[in-house]
């Protein structure tokens, strides 16, 4: 066999390999385009009704506050001291499941989804934190709530601070797990999470994959093995309600122009009630030095800080039993509420 005759089969085999690779790459491109296209079309988003059917369970109820449909859970003895719970950004009242179970035997525990999060429905564009505070004011007046303790996390803790500065006689104490009083620093992300976040921000703005929540939440835990599949599920489902990301973007934009532009130094200085800070020292969203900063900014309030060395951004999710027991001890030691 001549060299030319030998090269023929080799060249044919090489062409088949190249063609196979081309078809494979083409198939991947087509599949990727189909996935992105269907995600952009909203075909991957769970419907509001489907999410509500799964997460609107007893004792959930809707309370109309003006034209806002507010998702609320109100548990415990009606005549017991009131604890009002405010969740963090990109979350909802489910973050308090572990604590609420511990508290509701001796306190009246009220938690809610503040818009733009969870199952609450606000027909108006987000006004940022001032809009949430105005909604709280109407809710408290409408429900005729006596003075209460506010338990709050992250940006919910900022809202709690702003509300307390406006209503010093309504708030008995603040129990805050991590607290931004100024614009939070950029959060470092693992490469996979950063890539999914970029894709969401630039290509598929109305959807974020469950894989993103699995890995992003794990990075926010001090010990990722504490993250449960159930927590990942409800983060994924409630945040992907159609139109949710557009509402969140409007809310963030309003905060960038408002509270994060000025900070909440003056409001913190106006607070005089007792404060408990529960801080996860492995928090990458709000590093531990922010706790010392908060102590200085709350210059006129007695403050206790409890550090948890192996906990991240969500003490109530990572160690609900231990952190909840510390919180109960703090609330039990408060002076009795006024009649």
N, C-alpha and C positions, 0 to 999 in steps of 0.2 A: 504494500500500500504506500502510495506517495505521500509526501508531506501535505499536499493540497487535499488529498482524500481524507487524511487524518483530521485536518482542520475543519472539514465540513461538519461532522457530527459535533465537534466541540463548539463551533460557532452556533449551531442550532440549539445546543443545550444552553449556551449563554443567553441566547435570545429568549428562550423559554423562561429562564430565571428572571431576566429583566422584565419581561412581560408580566410574570407572576408578581414581582415586586410592585410594578406599576398598578396592576389591578388591586393589590392589597392596600397600597397607599391611597388609591382612588376610593376604595371602599371605606377606609377610615375617614377620609375627608367627607364623603357623602353622609356617613353615619353621624359624624360630628356636626355637620350642617343641619341634619334632620333633628338631632337632639336640641341644638341651640334654637332652631326655628320653632320647634314645638314648645320649648320653654318660654321663648319670647311671646308666643301666642297664648300663654297662660294655661296650656294643657296639662302641666305638671302641678299646678297649684291646687291644694285641697280647697274645696268650696267652704264658705263661711258656715253653711248649714252642716256640713260634715264635721267641721272642727267643733261647732257648738254641740252637736250630738254626742261627741266624745268627752268634752270638757265642761259642759254646762250640766253638772251633776249636783245633787243635793249636798250642801244647802245653797247652791248658787241661785241667785235671783237677779232680775233686772230692775233697776230703780231709775225712773225718769227724773232727770235733773234739768229742768228746762226742756230743750229738745235733744239732750244727750242721753243715750241709753247706756247706763252705767252697770257693768257687771260687778256684783257685790256678793260677798259671803259674810254673813253675820251670825256668829256662833257664841254659845256660852250663856250664862244666866243674864236675863235682861236687866237686873238691878246690880250687876257686878261692875267693878271699875272697867272703863273702856280702854282698849288698846287698839289704835288705828294703825294699819300696816300699809306702807307704800313701797312697792317693788322698784327694781332698777330698770334702766333702759334695756330695750330688746327682751324684756321679760314680762311677767304678769303675776297675778296673785298666787300662782302655783308654787312660786319659790318659797312660800311660807307654809307649805303643807306640814312639814315636820314640826315647826314651832307652834303652829295653830293647834295641832293635836295635843301638845303639852300644856298650852295656855287655857284652852276653852273650858276646862273644868272649874277654873277660879276667876277668869276674866271674861268680859264680853269682847270677843275678838272680831273686829271689822276689817276686812281687807277688800281691796277693789282693784280692778284694771283701770289705771288712768290712761286716757287717750294720749297717743295714738296706738296703744298696745292692747293685746289680749282681745276679749270679746266685746269690749265697750265700743259704742258707735257714736262718733261725734260728726254731725253733718257739716261742720264748718272747718275751714283750713286750720291747721295747727297754729297756735299762737305761742308755742314754746312754753316754758315753765310758768310765766304769768297766767296763761290760759288754764293750766292745771290747777294753780292756786285759786283762781276765781271759781273753778268748778268745785274744789274742795270747800270753799267758803259757802257756796250754795247748798252743797250736800250736808254739811254740818248743821246749817241753819234749818234745812228742811227736815232732817232727822231728829232735831232738837237734842243733839248729843251733849252730855255734860263734859266738863274738862277731862281730857284723855291724855294718855301717853302715846307718843308717835314712835313706832318702830319702823325704820326705813333703811334702805340699802342703796349705795352708790348715788346715782342722780336723784333717786327718790329721797335720799338723805339731804340733798341740796334743796329740794322742794320743801321738805320738812323744816329746814332752817329758815327759809324765806317765809313760810307760813307762820312759824312761831314768832318771828320778828314782828309780824303784822298783828298777831293775836296772842299776846303774852298771857292773857288770862284764860285762854282756852286750852293751853298745853301744860300738863303737869311735869313732863320730862321728855327727853329725847334719848332714844336708844338707836344708835347709828352703826351700821356695819360698813366700813369704808365710806369715805366722804370727800367729794370734790367741791371745794369752795371757789376754785378757779378752774379754768379750762384744763381738762386732764391732758397729760402728755401723750404723744403717740404711743400706741400699744405695740410692742414687738410681736411679730407673728411668725410661726413656722412657715417655711417656703410653700408648702402645699396650701395652707390656709391663706397666705398672701396671694397665691395664684387664683384661688377660688374667689377671693374678695375682689381682685382686679377684674375677673370675668364678670362678676355681678355688677360692679360699678360701671363697667364700660360696654358690656355686651348684653347681659340679661338682667336688667335693673329690677324686674318684678318677680325674681325667683332666686332662691339660694338653696343649694343641695343639702340633703341630710348629712352627707359626708363633711360638709363645712362645719355644721354644728357639732358633730362628733369630735372633730379635731380642734376647733376653736375653743369649745368649752373645756376640753381636756387641758388645753394650754393655760386656762384661767384657774385651774384647780392646783392646790399645792401638791396633792397626790392624785394623779389622773385616774388611778384605779377606783377612786370613790365615785366617779361619774357613772350614773346608771342609764341603761337604755331608755327607761321611761322619761327621764329628764331630757335626753336628746330628742325624743319623740315630740314632747309638747313644745319645746323650743322650735323645732322644725315646723310643726303644724301651725302653731299660732302665728308665727312670724310670716308664713307664706300665704296667709289669707289674702285673696285678691285685693290689690290696691294698697296693701299694708305698707310696702316699702316706700311708695310715693308719699304717704302720710308721715312716715318717719323722717323722710328727707326734708319735708316742709317744717317739721318740728325741730330738727337739728339746725336748719338754716335760721329759724327764728332765735334759737339759743345762741348761735354764733354772733348774731347781731345784738343780742341782749345780754343775758347774764354772764356768758363766757367772755364777753368783751369787757365788762366792768368788774367781774368777780363779785363775791358775796361777803366781802370783809365787813362792811358796815352792818349788814344784817346779822352776821355772826356775833359782832360786838354788842348787838342789842338784845341778845338772848341771855336770860338770867336763870333759867330752870336747870336742874341737874341733867348731866349728859353722861351717857355710857358710850364709849367707842369700842367696838369689837373689830379688831384689825387682823387680817391674815397677812403674816409677814412675807409670804411668797406671792403676794398680789403683784402682777405685772401691769395691771391697769392703773392702779393707784399705789405706787411704791410706799414702803413703810415710813419714809420720811414725811409723807403727807399727814400722818397722824400727829407728829410733833408740830407741824405747821398749823393743824386744826386746833391744837391745844392753845397756841398763841393767839389765834384769831378769835376763839371763844374766850376772850379775856375776862368776861364778867360772869361766867357760868362755872359752877363746880363740875369738874370732869374726872371721870375714871376711865382709864384705857386698859383693855385686856388684849394682850398680844397672843396670837396662836401661831407658833413657829412653822408648822407644816401645812398651813391653810392658805388658800389663794383668795380670789375675789368674792367667793360666796360662802361665808362661814355657815349660813343657815342650810345650805345644800350639802356641804362637805361633812360637817360634824353637827347635825341638828340636835342631837341629844345633849352633848356637852355644852355647846354654845347657847342652847335654849335654857339649860339649867342656870348658866351664869346670868342670863337676862332675867329670868324669874326672880333670882336673888336680888337683882338691882331693883326691880319693880316692887317687890315685897317690902323693901327697905324705905320706900318713899313715904312721906307724910300722907295720911289718909286724905282722899279727895274731899273737897268742899261739897256740901249738899247742893 
